[in-house]
Amino acid sequence: MDKRFNRLPLALLDAMQGLAELNGTPDTINLQVVLGVTNAAAMKRFKVNCPKIGIKPIQEYFLGIAETGMRKTTLFNAVNEGLEEYQESMEVS
């Protein structure tokens, strides 16, 4: 793994490593997926103060660019499944 990734929180590194082990995918794609889903999870909880438009939720958009067959959708679905289950459990309670 690229040593620059060592600055990421341990949970994100663990997720990236798990994806690599399960799917044999490169760290660059694993990082895109993990950051994209993490951002989606944080959007409702964190806000930024934008000088011109006021306080708004964090909103980043990630576009995974890779050749066909690099398992982008498989990775996204694997990571996003936990987020969807959590959100559904929060709606029920």
N, C-alpha and C positions, 0 to 999 in steps of 0.2 A: 504494500500500500504506500502511496506517495506520502512522504513525511510531512508535507504541508497539511494533510488531513488530520494530523495529530492534535491540532488546535480545536477540533470539533468536540462537542460534548460526547462523553463516553457512550451514551445511549445511541447517538447517531452513528458512531463508529461501529458499535455492535450490530446495528441494523444493516449497515453496509457490508460488514463481514459476513453476516448471515445470508444476505442475498447472493454474495459472491460464492459462498460454499454451496448453497442450494441450486443455483442456476448457472454457475460458471461465468458470470457476467463481469465485465471490467468495472473497476472502481469509479470511473468517470460517469458511467450510466447509473450505477448504484447511488452515487452522490446526487445526481439530478432527481431521481425518484424520491429519495429520503428527504431532501430539502423541500421538494414540492409538496409532499404529503404533510410534512411538519408545518409548513406555512399554512396549509389549509386548516390544520388543527388549531393553529394559533390565531387565525384571523378574527374570530369572534371575541377573543380574550384580551388582545392587545391593540392599543390605538396609538397613532402618532399625531402630533400637532403640526399640521401643515400651515405655514404662515398665510397663504392666500385663501385656503378653503376650510380651515379649522380642523377640528379633531375628527379623524377618520380611522377605520379599522386598517390594520396592516394588510396590504394587498400586493402580493408579488405573483407574477405569472411565470411558470417554468415551461419551457418547450424542450422536450427531449429530442435531440436530433441524433439519429443513428441510422445505420442501414437496416433494411428489412432483415428480420431474423435475429436481431440483437436482444430480443426479449423485453422490450420496453413495456408493452402492455402487461405481460406476465408479472414483471416487477412491480408496476404500479398497482395492479390488482392485489398482489400479495401484501403490500404495505398498507394500502388504503382499506383493506378489509377490517383491520383492527380499529381504525378510525371510525368507519361506518358503524361497527358494532357498538362502540362507545357512544356515539351520537344517538343511536337508537335507544340505548339504555337510559340516557339522560332525558329523552323525550317521554319515556314511560313513567319515570319516577317524578 
